[in-house]
Structure formats: C-alpha cells, structure tokens
C-alpha cells in the first residue's frame, strides 16, 4: 500500500463531503482518516456513516482518529496516538483486515513496539512544522529511512507535507503521505487538481 493518506478537516460537512468525493472519484486516495475535532460527538454519526459508505464505494480504507470505541462501533480501522489506547486491544476488538496505525513521533523504538503489538502501519512526524501542530517541530528524514529498512509494514509521514516538498520524503521511505490542508484547504476544483498532482508524485518517485 502506498499513496495519499487524506485526513479530514473542519470544513462544513457538506463542503467537506463534496471535496472528498472529488478527491476519491477522480484519483487514488490510499487511506481516509476521520478527524473532526470541532464536531460534537452526537453530530459525528451521520458524517462517519456517510464517509464509510463513500470509502466502500471507492475501495478506500477508512480509519477513525484517536477513538477505538468509535472504530469498534462502525467496524472500521483506527489511528492511535501514543496516549490513545492499546494497539493490542485494537487488534483484538476490530475486524480482521482493517488498518490499525500508531503515531510514533520520531522513535524507531515506539514503532517496534507498535508493530509487535499488531499495528499494520506506523506514522512518523511532524516531518515539517504545521499549522495543525506548530509545536511539533520537524523530524527530518533519517527516521523514515531507518523505518523503511526495518519494518515490513507501510511507513506513514505526516506534518507540513505538500506536493512541492514531498519527493524527498517518498524517496526516504514514506509509503503514505498524510495530508490535510494541501488537499482540503483548496477549492472544490483545486482538490481534484491537487489530488492528481499527488498521484503523479507517487508514480514518479519510488520509496
């Protein structure tokens, strides 16, 4: 598995769904992650159901950010930060075949533990500083190179990634590039164009 790992933003839901449709219908999206920090829990059910259905239509794996209980409820994958619960518990409770990822910061040791516990991808970052997490700084590319050599699961890079700065990230070992604003920060037509540019970038550069 490799390609664009798209994370939702906090656009109004109808606009967001239109952008996701534009991205998935036209070009490859490798993974979609549901991350809506400003949406109340009671309002998330419709959004998650709709996105789950959309992902099924376009054969895109769907994961929930930071919330194992919600992932279990909908029978989809999960992405867990270091403080968001147990990978081993996620493996036990979720359907076989869904994606289970772990944020590993800049640590090969944390990634080793995640893979040992059953994670089927590991994420490193922030590669570059971001508006979403400006305090995260950046980790550079050496950890990606080490992870690519060490692990048989996909390596995900996150943090400030754009088409313009990610060729070296992919070449360093990133199978997934996790993106929010470089796709969803654009207009509807811009989303489609930018998703195509990401697809072309992955085609041109091999991890």
Kinemage of the C-alpha trace (Angstrom):
@kinemage 1
@onewidth
@group {chain A} dominant
@subgroup {mainchain}
@vectorlist {calphas} color= white
{ca unk a 1} P 0.000 0.000 0.000
{ca unk a 2} L 1.218 3.480 -0.823
{ca unk a 3} L -0.096 6.867 -1.789
{ca unk a 4} L -2.046 9.786 -0.381
{ca unk a 5} L -3.306 9.409 3.200
{ca unk a 6} L -6.050 12.033 3.418
{ca unk a 7} L -7.178 13.382 6.806
{ca unk a 8} L -10.444 15.288 7.110
{ca unk a 9} L -10.536 18.923 8.203
{ca unk a 10} L -13.208 21.007 9.925
{ca unk a 11} L -14.942 22.356 6.821
{ca unk a 12} L -18.748 22.468 6.977
{ca unk a 13} L -19.781 18.875 6.394
{ca unk a 14} L -21.492 19.300 3.010
{ca unk a 15} L -18.436 21.114 1.628
{ca unk a 16} L -16.099 18.505 3.089
{ca unk a 17} L -18.096 15.631 1.599
{ca unk a 18} L -18.038 17.314 -1.811
{ca unk a 19} L -14.260 17.710 -1.582
{ca unk a 20} L -13.804 14.081 -0.523
{ca unk a 21} L -15.968 12.942 -3.410
{ca unk a 22} L -13.859 14.998 -5.798
{ca unk a 23} L -10.640 13.533 -4.445
{ca unk a 24} L -11.751 9.884 -4.357
{ca unk a 25} L -13.831 9.779 -7.532
{ca unk a 26} L -11.131 11.103 -9.805
{ca unk a 27} L -7.794 9.901 -8.448
{ca unk a 28} L -6.357 7.465 -5.990
{ca unk a 29} L -6.655 8.128 -2.281
{ca unk a 30} L -4.852 5.370 -0.371
{ca unk a 31} L -6.488 5.956 3.038
{ca unk a 32} L -9.093 8.327 4.512
{ca unk a 33} L -8.873 9.268 8.203
{ca unk a 34} L -11.817 10.792 10.045
{ca unk a 35} L -10.555 13.620 12.281
{ca unk a 36} L -13.165 16.251 13.197
{ca unk a 37} L -12.051 17.864 16.459
{ca unk a 38} L -14.649 20.648 16.354
{ca unk a 39} L -17.681 18.433 15.741
{ca unk a 40} L -19.767 17.288 18.697
{ca unk a 41} L -19.903 13.537 19.279
{ca unk a 42} L -23.652 13.414 18.651
{ca unk a 43} L -23.152 15.003 15.232
{ca unk a 44} L -20.463 12.583 14.111
{ca unk a 45} L -22.656 9.550 13.401
{ca unk a 46} L -24.042 10.872 10.109
{ca unk a 47} L -20.608 12.004 8.980
{ca unk a 48} L -18.926 8.705 9.784
{ca unk a 49} L -21.687 6.625 8.167
{ca unk a 50} L -21.552 8.737 5.012
{ca unk a 51} L -17.756 8.600 4.747
{ca unk a 52} L -17.721 4.871 5.486
{ca unk a 53} L -20.148 4.329 2.609
{ca unk a 54} L -18.128 6.594 0.311
{ca unk a 55} L -14.929 4.741 1.154
{ca unk a 56} L -16.613 1.402 0.449
{ca unk a 57} L -17.757 2.726 -2.923
{ca unk a 58} L -14.249 3.798 -3.916
{ca unk a 59} L -12.457 0.938 -2.127
{ca unk a 60} L -10.534 3.288 0.174
{ca unk a 61} L -9.625 2.043 3.677
{ca unk a 62} L -11.292 4.194 6.360
{ca unk a 63} L -9.847 4.873 9.810
{ca unk a 64} L -11.023 6.842 12.845
{ca unk a 65} L -8.526 9.113 14.568
{ca unk a 66} L -7.773 8.524 18.259
{ca unk a 67} L -11.030 6.754 19.154
{ca unk a 68} L -11.058 2.979 19.402
{ca unk a 69} L -14.625 2.802 20.728
{ca unk a 70} L -15.980 4.619 17.686
{ca unk a 71} L -13.889 2.469 15.353
{ca unk a 72} L -15.307 -0.652 17.027
{ca unk a 73} L -18.850 0.713 16.744
{ca unk a 74} L -18.530 1.200 12.978
{ca unk a 75} L -16.246 -1.743 12.260
{ca unk a 76} L -13.518 0.372 10.651
{ca unk a 77} L -9.830 0.987 11.219
{ca unk a 78} L -8.233 3.235 13.806
{ca unk a 79} L -5.223 5.502 14.141
{ca unk a 80} L -3.920 5.785 17.699
{ca unk a 81} L -1.632 8.392 19.154
{ca unk a 82} L 0.707 7.426 21.956
{ca unk a 83} L -1.905 8.311 24.559
{ca unk a 84} L -4.941 6.915 22.787
{ca unk a 85} L -5.076 3.338 23.922
{ca unk a 86} L -3.617 -0.041 23.142
{ca unk a 87} L -2.755 -1.322 19.687
{ca unk a 88} L -3.098 -4.872 21.001
{ca unk a 89} L -6.633 -4.110 22.203
{ca unk a 90} L -7.473 -2.616 18.809
{ca unk a 91} L -6.246 -5.778 17.092
{ca unk a 92} L -8.384 -7.859 19.423
{ca unk a 93} L -11.575 -5.835 19.022
{ca unk a 94} L -11.580 -4.666 15.402
{ca unk a 95} L -12.438 -6.757 12.315
{ca unk a 96} L -9.555 -8.501 10.631
{ca unk a 97} L -8.163 -6.643 7.656
{ca unk a 98} L -8.833 -3.072 8.810
{ca unk a 99} L -5.958 -0.627 9.185
{ca unk a 100} L -4.527 -0.095 12.660
{ca unk a 101} L -1.904 2.627 12.859
{ca unk a 102} L 0.174 4.183 15.597
{ca unk a 103} L 1.825 7.616 15.801
{ca unk a 104} L 5.452 7.000 16.704
{ca unk a 105} L 6.787 10.574 16.773
{ca unk a 106} L 10.486 10.296 15.902
{ca unk a 107} L 11.070 6.931 17.581
{ca unk a 108} L 12.034 3.650 15.955
{ca unk a 109} L 11.594 2.045 19.391
{ca unk a 110} L 7.963 3.156 19.610
{ca unk a 111} L 7.405 1.814 16.109
{ca unk a 112} L 8.975 -1.525 17.064
{ca unk a 113} L 6.526 -1.819 19.944
{ca unk a 114} L 3.582 -0.839 17.735
{ca unk a 115} L 4.438 -3.452 15.123
{ca unk a 116} L 4.997 -6.084 17.819
{ca unk a 117} L 1.531 -5.261 19.195
{ca unk a 118} L -0.046 -5.690 15.764
{ca unk a 119} L -0.092 -2.272 14.090
{ca unk a 120} L -0.183 -2.657 10.323
{ca unk a 121} L 1.278 0.773 9.624
{ca unk a 122} L 3.395 3.230 11.617
{ca unk a 123} L 3.430 7.026 11.356
{ca unk a 124} L 6.277 9.461 11.960
{ca unk a 125} L 6.214 13.208 12.231
{ca unk a 126} L 5.941 16.036 12.128
{ca unk a 127} L 8.261 15.960 9.146
{ca unk a 128} L 7.854 19.722 8.732
{ca unk a 129} L 6.155 22.249 11.039
{ca unk a 130} L 2.388 22.562 10.503
{ca unk a 131} L -0.472 24.916 11.298
{ca unk a 132} L -2.315 21.995 12.897
{ca unk a 133} L 0.542 21.185 15.285
{ca unk a 134} L 3.054 24.079 15.200
{ca unk a 135} L 4.673 22.839 18.415
{ca unk a 136} L 5.637 19.526 16.833
{ca unk a 137} L 8.720 20.850 15.055
{ca unk a 138} L 10.169 18.504 12.481
{ca unk a 139} L 11.998 15.191 12.498
{ca unk a 140} L 13.818 15.274 9.192
{ca unk a 141} L 14.103 12.207 7.002
{ca unk a 142} L 16.570 9.872 8.701
{ca unk a 143} L 13.916 8.167 10.826
{ca unk a 144} L 11.871 7.418 7.698
{ca unk a 145} L 14.907 5.789 6.088
{ca unk a 146} L 15.542 3.640 9.157
{ca unk a 147} L 11.884 2.646 9.420
{ca unk a 148} L 11.681 1.676 5.758
{ca unk a 149} L 14.676 -0.610 6.170
{ca unk a 150} L 13.451 -2.132 9.418
{ca unk a 151} L 9.709 -2.716 9.047
{ca unk a 152} L 7.570 -4.740 6.664
{ca unk a 153} L 4.508 -2.547 7.293
{ca unk a 154} L 3.830 0.739 5.476
{ca unk a 155} L 5.540 3.852 6.804
{ca unk a 156} L 3.420 6.998 7.001
{ca unk a 157} L 4.905 10.509 7.053
{ca unk a 158} L 2.890 13.415 8.432
{ca unk a 159} L 3.398 17.095 9.047
{ca unk a 160} L 3.531 20.013 6.637
{ca unk a 161} L 3.644 17.843 3.522
{ca unk a 162} L 2.946 19.338 0.105
{ca unk a 163} L 3.475 18.139 -3.445
{ca unk a 164} L 6.401 20.543 -3.667
{ca unk a 165} L 8.324 19.264 -0.633
{ca unk a 166} L 7.437 15.556 -0.540
{ca unk a 167} L 9.519 13.958 -3.298
{ca unk a 168} L 12.414 13.558 -0.851
{ca unk a 169} L 10.004 12.270 1.795
{ca unk a 170} L 8.770 9.493 -0.503
{ca unk a 171} L 12.309 8.675 -1.596
{ca unk a 172} L 13.371 8.470 2.059
{ca unk a 173} L 10.834 5.723 2.660
{ca unk a 174} L 7.311 7.093 3.083
{ca unk a 175} L 4.659 4.745 1.711
{ca unk a 176} L 1.888 7.114 2.824
{ca unk a 177} L 1.982 10.893 2.921
{ca unk a 178} L -0.644 12.174 5.360
{ca unk a 179} L -2.164 15.451 4.230
{ca unk a 180} L -4.897 17.810 5.363
{ca unk a 181} L -4.533 21.375 4.134
{ca unk a 182} L -2.582 20.694 0.936
{ca unk a 183} L -5.720 18.977 -0.380
{ca unk a 184} L -8.699 20.157 1.661
{ca unk a 185} L -7.515 23.728 2.073
{ca unk a 186} L -8.336 24.267 -1.597
{ca unk a 187} L -11.460 24.948 -3.614
{ca unk a 188} L -13.520 22.066 -4.995
{ca unk a 189} L -11.794 22.235 -8.359
{ca unk a 190} L -8.438 22.694 -6.647
{ca unk a 191} L -8.940 19.500 -4.643
{ca unk a 192} L -9.267 17.466 -7.818
{ca unk a 193} L -6.208 19.027 -9.434
{ca unk a 194} L -4.089 18.672 -6.314
{ca unk a 195} L -5.062 15.039 -5.776
{ca unk a 196} L -3.948 14.305 -9.328
{ca unk a 197} L -0.626 16.016 -8.622
{ca unk a 198} L -0.125 13.785 -5.571
{ca unk a 199} L -0.894 10.691 -7.634
{ca unk a 200} L 1.665 11.773 -10.219
{ca unk a 201} L 4.239 12.445 -7.494
{ca unk a 202} L 3.904 8.909 -6.118
{ca unk a 203} L 4.130 7.476 -9.631
{ca unk a 204} L 7.325 9.418 -10.315
{ca unk a 205} L 9.126 8.635 -7.059
{ca unk a 206} L 9.618 5.218 -5.531
{ca unk a 207} L 10.062 4.721 -1.811
